[in-house]
Amino acid sequence: MKLSDLADLFPDNMVPSGEAALAGLSSDSRAVGPGFLFAALKGVKTDGMAYARQAEQAGALAVLAGLDATAPNLAIPLLRVPDPRRTLALAAARFYAGQPTTMVAVTGTAGKTSVASFVRQIWERTGQKAASIGTTGLSAPGREEYGSLTTPDPVALHKLLRELADAGVTHASMEASSHGLDQRRLDGVLLAAGAFTNLGRDHLDYHPTLEDYHRAKMRLFDTLLPKGAPAVVFADDPWSAATIEAAERAGCEVLTVGRRGKFISLKRVEHERQRQRAEIEAGGRIHEIVLPLAGDFQIANALVAAGLAVATGTETEAALRALEHLRGASGRLELIGQTSAGAPVYVDYAHKPDALENALSAVRPFTTGRVVVVFGCGGDRDRGKRPIMGAIATRLADVAIVTDDNPRSEVPAEIRAEILADAPGAVEIGDRREAIRTAVSLLRAGDTLVVAGKGHEEGQTVGDVTHPFSDHAEVRKALAELGA
């Protein structure tokens, strides 16, 4: 491929038509090599144009930038476009031509990882070669890779999709974060269907208001999905009506799921300790299934996943039967072990108010003793949710231990103080390792412990250093030390 093959993506620009092959694309000047297109993107802290000369010296063929970009004495073409992030994504989709034939994406505040994983598992159960991409990384046949971003940057994403397609993967599900959607990371992905789980307070350090946050997520439906494509919407959330309206306005085929769902309707559910028995109406009949996961939020995720699978061609009965074999996503109310007295200990990724409320509410029905929670809040993120989460923890748990999450550049004690401001009776133990060990030591028969906030993560970021740390490992160590 030559740069001139992408000329239609750079209208009103003179694109060189020489014989030099386009060797790659990057928005990181350090990754640029001879024959690359460098995308000089504006970020929150830096402007990529500051590195244009560096990219030129590394051998870049041209620089892609916004309409207001000025050339710092460049000898290579400066290609100005209205939306350089979208242009980069579309160029990456062409450069790495090829992706699984059936692609779906799910957005929402909570549940994205579980839904993406569940859809993959349904497809696998029904004979498809499938993959899922998201917060916990990549899961594909013969390939498991830990990830760090919910939605990868477009160049990495399209390279990955090409690799999956080349490996024979025909079905893939992925998470669509509000950041990823707003920053055009999914542009160029050929989606067969999209889904919405719920909306709660999160990322208000990035989005000015909750309405802006919701609007960013709706880009999945109004921009990325083809007209007439299925939009699976969980119907029981306070933001469901606004989402349905946005999806219908975008020309999507709206398919609702949940207790108020019309496409897949939850008629009855009985909660047991590690599973739930449900009656689900779909395809004109009632289906009785046993979901091997606890909590209302997990059955909601399972219904969204089933909706996506059915909407993209899976037979209804087969999709619902596959729910009986689901494995929970890593760090999503994951049972790690139990004490010698039989008290279970769970690790959950809940790091936002609604997710923490869901996790604590999920374990209450089968807890005959006390619910104990260990949690904190991340630094350099939305500060407003800290007292809200403190209030939720002390309202829904009998013992709340406030500890450090990923403090990043903030002072850990100040983060804890903001949580404790609305958490009467909570215990403060800054050291997360000690907080987990203390919580495990407190457990008696009938109690349940939830260690919340970090889930699958394998590090704790303090300052600009990420130290090895796993809630899973620390729970297992504490249980072993205490004779479990």
VENVEN-V987451 format. One record per backbone hydrogen bond with DSSP energy under -0.5 kcal/mol. CO is the residue of the C=O (numbers start at 1). NH is the residue of the N-H. If there is no record, write none. Layout:
co=CO nh=NH
co=CO nh=NH
This chain:
co=1 nh=22
co=2 nh=5
co=3 nh=6
co=4 nh=7
co=6 nh=9
co=7 nh=10
co=10 nh=13
co=13 nh=15
co=14 nh=16
co=20 nh=3
co=21 nh=23
co=24 nh=37
co=26 nh=39
co=27 nh=29
co=28 nh=31
co=29 nh=32
co=33 nh=36
co=35 nh=23
co=35 nh=24
co=36 nh=38
co=36 nh=61
co=36 nh=62
co=37 nh=26
co=37 nh=39
co=38 nh=40
co=38 nh=64
co=39 nh=41
co=41 nh=43
co=41 nh=48
co=46 nh=43
co=47 nh=50
co=48 nh=51
co=49 nh=52
co=51 nh=55
co=52 nh=56
co=53 nh=57
co=54 nh=58
co=55 nh=60
co=56 nh=59
co=59 nh=35
co=61 nh=77
co=62 nh=38
co=63 nh=79
co=64 nh=40
co=65 nh=81
co=66 nh=69
co=71 nh=73
co=77 nh=63
co=77 nh=79
co=78 nh=80
co=79 nh=65
co=81 nh=67
co=83 nh=87
co=84 nh=88
co=85 nh=89
co=86 nh=90
co=87 nh=91
co=88 nh=92
co=89 nh=93
co=90 nh=94
co=91 nh=95
co=92 nh=96
co=94 nh=97
co=95 nh=97
co=101 nh=103
co=102 nh=172
co=103 nh=192
co=103 nh=193
co=104 nh=174
co=105 nh=195
co=106 nh=176
co=107 nh=197
co=111 nh=115
co=112 nh=116
co=113 nh=117
co=114 nh=118
co=115 nh=119
co=116 nh=120
co=117 nh=121
co=118 nh=122
co=119 nh=123
co=120 nh=124
co=121 nh=125
co=122 nh=126
co=123 nh=128
co=124 nh=127
co=128 nh=130
co=129 nh=170
co=129 nh=171
co=131 nh=173
co=132 nh=139
co=133 nh=175
co=134 nh=137
co=137 nh=134
co=138 nh=145
co=139 nh=132
co=140 nh=143
co=143 nh=140
co=145 nh=138
co=153 nh=157
co=154 nh=158
co=155 nh=159
co=156 nh=160
co=157 nh=161
co=158 nh=162
co=159 nh=163
co=160 nh=164
co=161 nh=165
co=162 nh=166
co=163 nh=167
co=164 nh=169
co=165 nh=168
co=170 nh=102
co=171 nh=131
co=172 nh=104
co=173 nh=133
co=174 nh=106
co=175 nh=177
co=177 nh=181
co=178 nh=182
co=179 nh=183
co=180 nh=185
co=180 nh=186
co=181 nh=184
co=184 nh=187
co=186 nh=189
co=189 nh=191
co=190 nh=103
co=191 nh=226
co=192 nh=230
co=193 nh=105
co=194 nh=232
co=195 nh=107
co=196 nh=234
co=198 nh=109
co=203 nh=206
co=203 nh=207
co=209 nh=213
co=210 nh=214
co=211 nh=215
co=212 nh=216
co=213 nh=217
co=214 nh=218
co=216 nh=219
co=217 nh=220
co=218 nh=221
co=218 nh=222
co=219 nh=223
co=219 nh=224
co=220 nh=225
co=226 nh=229
co=229 nh=253
co=230 nh=194
co=230 nh=232
co=231 nh=233
co=231 nh=255
co=232 nh=196
co=233 nh=257
co=234 nh=237
co=237 nh=240
co=239 nh=243
co=240 nh=244
co=241 nh=245
co=242 nh=246
co=243 nh=247
co=244 nh=248
co=245 nh=249
co=246 nh=250
co=247 nh=252
co=248 nh=251
co=251 nh=228
co=252 nh=254
co=253 nh=231
co=255 nh=233
co=256 nh=263
co=256 nh=264
co=257 nh=235
co=258 nh=261
co=258 nh=266
co=263 nh=283
co=264 nh=258
co=265 nh=267
co=265 nh=281
co=268 nh=279
co=270 nh=277
co=275 nh=272
co=276 nh=278
co=276 nh=291
co=277 nh=270
co=278 nh=280
co=278 nh=289
co=279 nh=267
co=279 nh=268
co=280 nh=282
co=280 nh=287
co=281 nh=265
co=282 nh=285
co=285 nh=282
co=287 nh=280
co=287 nh=289
co=289 nh=278
co=289 nh=291
co=290 nh=292
co=291 nh=276
co=291 nh=293
co=295 nh=298
co=295 nh=299
co=296 nh=300
co=297 nh=301
co=298 nh=302
co=299 nh=303
co=300 nh=304
co=301 nh=305
co=302 nh=306
co=303 nh=307
co=304 nh=308
co=305 nh=309
co=306 nh=310
co=307 nh=311
co=308 nh=312
co=309 nh=312
co=309 nh=314
co=310 nh=313
co=315 nh=319
co=316 nh=320
co=317 nh=321
co=318 nh=322
co=319 nh=323
co=320 nh=323
co=321 nh=324
co=322 nh=325
co=323 nh=292
co=323 nh=326
co=329 nh=332
co=331 nh=333
co=331 nh=349
co=333 nh=335
co=334 nh=336
co=334 nh=347
co=337 nh=345
co=339 nh=342
co=342 nh=344
co=343 nh=339
co=344 nh=449
co=345 nh=336
co=345 nh=337
co=346 nh=451
co=347 nh=334
co=348 nh=453
co=348 nh=455
co=352 nh=356
co=353 nh=357
co=354 nh=358
co=355 nh=359
co=356 nh=360
co=357 nh=361
co=358 nh=362
co=359 nh=363
co=360 nh=364
co=361 nh=365
co=363 nh=366
co=364 nh=367
co=366 nh=368
co=370 nh=372
co=370 nh=448
co=371 nh=398
co=371 nh=399
co=372 nh=450
co=373 nh=401
co=374 nh=452
co=375 nh=403
co=377 nh=405
co=378 nh=381
co=382 nh=385
co=383 nh=386
co=384 nh=388
co=385 nh=389
co=386 nh=390
co=387 nh=391
co=388 nh=392
co=389 nh=393
co=390 nh=394
co=391 nh=395
co=392 nh=396
co=393 nh=397
co=399 nh=373
co=400 nh=402
co=400 nh=427
co=401 nh=375
co=401 nh=403
co=402 nh=429
co=405 nh=407
co=406 nh=379
co=407 nh=410
co=408 nh=463
co=410 nh=412
co=411 nh=414
co=411 nh=415
co=412 nh=416
co=413 nh=417
co=414 nh=418
co=415 nh=419
co=416 nh=420
co=417 nh=421
co=419 nh=422
co=420 nh=423
co=423 nh=426
co=427 nh=402
co=427 nh=429
co=430 nh=404
co=430 nh=432
co=431 nh=435
co=432 nh=436
co=433 nh=437
co=434 nh=438
co=435 nh=439
co=436 nh=440
co=437 nh=441
co=438 nh=442
co=439 nh=442
co=439 nh=443
co=440 nh=443
co=444 nh=447
co=446 nh=369
co=447 nh=344
co=448 nh=372
co=449 nh=346
co=450 nh=374
co=450 nh=452
co=451 nh=348
co=454 nh=457
co=457 nh=471
co=458 nh=469
co=460 nh=462
co=460 nh=467
co=461 nh=408
co=462 nh=465
co=465 nh=462
co=465 nh=467
co=467 nh=460
co=470 nh=474
co=471 nh=475
co=472 nh=476
co=473 nh=477
co=474 nh=478
co=475 nh=479
co=476 nh=480
co=477 nh=481
co=478 nh=482
co=479 nh=484
co=480 nh=483
